[in-house]
Amino acid sequence: MASATTTKGATGRNTLNAILFYVFLVIFVLVSMFPLIWIFKMSIITKTELFASPPTLLPANPTGADYAQIFADTAFQKALLNSTIISSATTVICLFFGSIAAYAIARLKFRFRNTVMTLILALSFFPAVAIIAPLFVQFSQVGLIDTYWSVIITDTVFALPLTIWLLVAFFRELPVDLEDAARVDGATTIQAFQKVIVPLAAPGVFTTAILTFIFAWNEFLFANTFLFDENTQPVTVVIPNFATIYTVDYGAQAAAAVVVTVPLVIMVLIFQRRIVSGLTAGAVKG
Amino acid sequence: MTTASGEGKERSWFKEEFGSPERRTAYYMVLPALLIVLVVAFYPVLYGVVLSLTDSTVTSFGSFVGVENYVEMFQNPDFRLGLSNTVIFTVASVALEFIIGLGIALAINQAFRGRGLVRAAILVPWAFPTVISAVMWRLMFQDQVGVINYVANAIGVIDGPILADDTLLLIAVIFVDVWKTTPFMALLLLAGLQTIPGEVYEAARVDGASVMQRFFRITLPLLKGTILVAVLFRTLDAYRIYDLFWVMTSRGLDSLSTFVYEGVRISQLQFGPGNAAAVFIFVTAFAIALFFIRVLGMQTSTEE
């Protein structure tokens, strides 16, 4: 907006443009946030108010009854714990294998580098539903059904493309000189990786960890295929089932949805810069 | 596999490749990741193809039946409905997401107050678990407590409950997908826009190019790479949609993926056609990716 110097007409038009721009922004932000705000409202009102027609705009008598109910529900507690276990384990395992592979792809020269990268990235185009039947048969044979491992393994594999892609991008940005210096001093490739790359890449690794965790937390298809036992089901499987358990208890459904989403929203708000830089790392060159 | 051949002319690079300690280290480092990907993702695809050509069930391996499962699959009205729902859903949602996303990206491609808030508004729908957003929107579309259902009926856009009508339900599913992924599309396109140097526009302005000319002659061509990547990702994502259909429609409306799921996990009788549909999704998704890469000339190199 550097050209706002000339005539009065132009200034007026710029002001109008600015107002329109902010109106647009407000609408955009409201539409994005609307479901979370409205579902939160549904979760804190009384049953009578919930069924009121027309619906109330602001809660008349806020109550925490729905939250008390779902937090007292052991199945829900267990589901939160299961989600945490599955997502944390997936993140750790995925980052372990992912960072080793990504380092080799980013830094070392070998003939099949592009083939390896293409094979792994091709997975992100993979319709996961195409392999649930064969995997189910195989997992049954080795007794993995209804265990955390069934989902941790599949989540890890399908998070690997994202993890490796991000880590390769981060590793490439690091200065090569330092590693060379380490090697001149007699360090092996593995030592150079451990002592030089890992500490320097910590911010990038952290960003990748957040994105991998969110990916695993949100996964539904594999969990819904391999886990039937409530003792291992994560929230993504349990909450839609709330619709059948609490058939008309829409307040409890709303409260459960809020509980699962709020930690993610907080995480996203705290790390928004990192997440944006991670998400756009691969899509754009330059 | 890549290491299997050791014939004459290939022996020299083979030796060079695996004789050098540093190169061997590189292979050791990629091997674990590559192995689990091959074993857990690529091998089951082949196994799935085999299953689709037999009369196997979940518990027993059957005998070869040729393309019988595929014939049965194409004759199944649920499959045909799932296919058409998926195609409509994919085309409509990706087109809307692209147009609205590009609009948003163009609008916010400038310095302004409140960028942080906008970034938050972009990331919040993206970070929602899809099934949870499906549960949330379903509550709002619901006929007893749903605010959208109430408003839409009150102002007379529709007459009757949204969730009871298949067409409205499909529109609702598309709407939720657009809500959830448009911001992400905008984010990718914005990152692409920011790589176009400002001088290019300045030069065009000096030469007297209009806003439209600048958009069609500069922005779109320079953004082509980013657009192809973003649209391909979204297209394949939409094409394999499972969770939104499964949860939002309470299994009332099929997509290709929910058809497969029901076949191989719920109904014992549909295991064969379910596997055929799984292979069908895989092959068609692969064809879509090839189309983008070969016909539209998408850049796939991973080199700097």
Interface residues (C-beta under 8 A of the other chain):
Chain A: M1 F21 Y22 F24 L25 F28 V29 V31 S32 M33 P35 L36 W38 I39 M42 L50 F51 S53 P54 P55 F97 G98 I100 A101 Y103 A104 I105 L108 K109 F110 R111 F112 R113 N114 T115 V116 M117 T118 L119 I120 L121 L123 S124 F125 F126 P127 A128 V129 A130 I131 I132 A133 P134 L135 F136 V137 Q138 S140 I153 T154 T156 V157 F158 L160 I164 V168 R172 T188 T189 I190 I214 W217 N218 F220 L221 N224 T225 V235 T236 I239 P240 F242 A243 V248 Y250 Q253 A254 A257 V260 T261 L264 V265 M267 V268 L269 Q272 R273 I275 V276 L279 T280 A283 V284 K285 G286
Chain B: T2 W13 E17 E22 R23 T25 A26 Y27 M29 V30 P32 A33 L34 I36 V37 L38 V40 A41 F42 P44 V45 Y47 G48 L51 V58 T59 I104 A107 I108 Q110 F112 G114 G116 L117 V118 R119 A120 A121 I122 L123 V124 P125 W126 A127 F128 P129 T130 V131 I132 S133 A134 V135 M136 W137 R138 L139 M140 Q142 Q144 V145 V147 Y150 A154 W179 P183 F184 L187 L188 A191 G192 T195 G225 T226 V229 A230 L232 F233 L236 Y239 R240 Y242 D243 W246 V247 S250 L256 S257 V260 Y261 V264 R265 F271 G274 N275 A278 V279 I281 F282 A285 F286 A289 Q299 T300 S301 T302 E303 E304
